[in-house]
Amino acid sequence: MPQSWTEPLVDLVTQRLALLADPTRVRLLALLEQHEQSVQELSDAVTSTPQNVSRHLGILHRSGIVARRREGTSVYYSLVDYSACRLLEQALASIRGQIDELADLVRFAA
């Protein structure tokens, strides 16, 4: 780790990673990466209550990852910080690499 990683910077990074370490929020980000959606559309897609989805979207909104706009009685959310999705994609790539390595070990052991 570079020496320029001060304690406040480390705290900010770990807070961002913790924010993304929730299954519902990961699913919401994957859906919002495709296009803007309403709370109802998102709650239907992740099979959760609108209240629970709204709570998670509020967390993502306060962190600056998603934007929201009101249209009548509906609230629509869109992704504004695509770097959050890049972090999730990097985590997935890491997992795939580990699976490939384990598969190689099993293949060579057989």
C-alpha positions in Angstrom: 0.0 0.0 0.0 1.4 3.4 -0.9 2.7 5.6 2.0 0.3 8.3 1.0 -2.6 6.3 2.4 -3.4 8.4 5.5 -5.8 7.1 8.1 -8.6 9.4 6.9 -8.1 8.2 3.4 -8.1 4.6 4.5 -11.3 5.3 6.5 -13.0 6.8 3.4 -12.0 3.8 1.2 -13.2 1.2 3.7 -16.5 3.1 4.1 -17.1 3.0 0.4 -16.3 -0.7 0.2 -18.6 -1.3 3.2 -21.4 0.6 1.4 -21.1 -1.7 -1.6 -20.9 -4.9 0.6 -24.6 -5.4 0.7 -26.4 -7.9 -1.6 -29.5 -5.7 -2.1 -27.4 -2.6 -3.0 -25.2 -4.7 -5.4 -28.4 -5.9 -7.2 -29.8 -2.3 -7.3 -26.6 -1.0 -8.8 -26.6 -3.7 -11.5 -30.1 -2.8 -12.4 -29.5 1.0 -12.4 -26.4 0.5 -14.6 -28.8 -0.5 -17.3 -31.2 2.5 -17.1 -33.2 4.7 -14.7 -35.9 2.9 -12.8 -38.6 3.7 -10.3 -38.6 2.4 -6.8 -41.5 0.0 -7.7 -39.7 -1.3 -10.7 -36.6 -1.9 -8.6 -38.5 -3.5 -5.8 -40.2 -5.9 -8.2 -36.9 -6.8 -9.8 -35.1 -7.6 -6.5 -38.2 -9.1 -4.9 -38.2 -6.8 -1.9 -40.5 -4.3 -0.5 -40.6 -0.7 -1.8 -39.7 0.5 1.7 -36.6 -1.7 1.9 -35.5 -0.7 -1.6 -36.1 3.0 -0.8 -33.9 2.6 2.3 -31.0 1.2 0.3 -31.5 3.7 -2.4 -31.4 6.5 0.2 -28.0 5.2 1.4 -26.7 5.1 -2.2 -28.1 8.6 -2.8 -26.6 10.1 0.3 -23.2 8.7 -0.8 -23.5 10.3 -4.2 -23.7 7.0 -6.2 -27.2 7.5 -7.5 -29.4 10.4 -8.3 -33.2 10.7 -7.9 -36.0 12.6 -9.4 -39.6 12.8 -8.6 -42.3 12.5 -11.2 -45.8 12.7 -9.8 -46.0 10.2 -7.0 -43.1 8.1 -8.3 -39.4 8.5 -7.6 -36.9 7.5 -10.2 -33.3 6.6 -9.6 -30.3 6.6 -11.9 -26.7 5.7 -11.5 -24.3 8.7 -11.5 -21.1 7.2 -10.1 -20.2 4.4 -12.4 -17.0 3.8 -10.6 -19.0 1.9 -7.9 -20.0 -0.7 -10.6 -16.3 -0.8 -11.8 -15.4 -1.8 -8.2 -18.0 -4.6 -8.2 -16.7 -5.8 -11.6 -13.2 -5.9 -10.3 -14.3 -7.9 -7.3 -16.0 -10.3 -9.7 -12.9 -10.6 -11.9 -10.9 -11.4 -8.8 -13.3 -14.1 -7.8 -13.2 -15.6 -11.3 -9.4 -15.6 -11.2 -9.5 -17.4 -7.9 -12.0 -20.0 -9.2 -9.8 -20.6 -12.3 -6.7 -21.1 -10.1 -8.6 -23.6 -7.9 -9.9 -25.4 -11.0 -6.3 -25.7 -12.2 -5.2 -27.1 -8.9 -8.0 -29.7 -9.0 -7.2 -30.6 -12.6 -3.5 -31.1 -11.9 -4.2 -33.1 -8.7 -6.4 -35.6 -10.6 
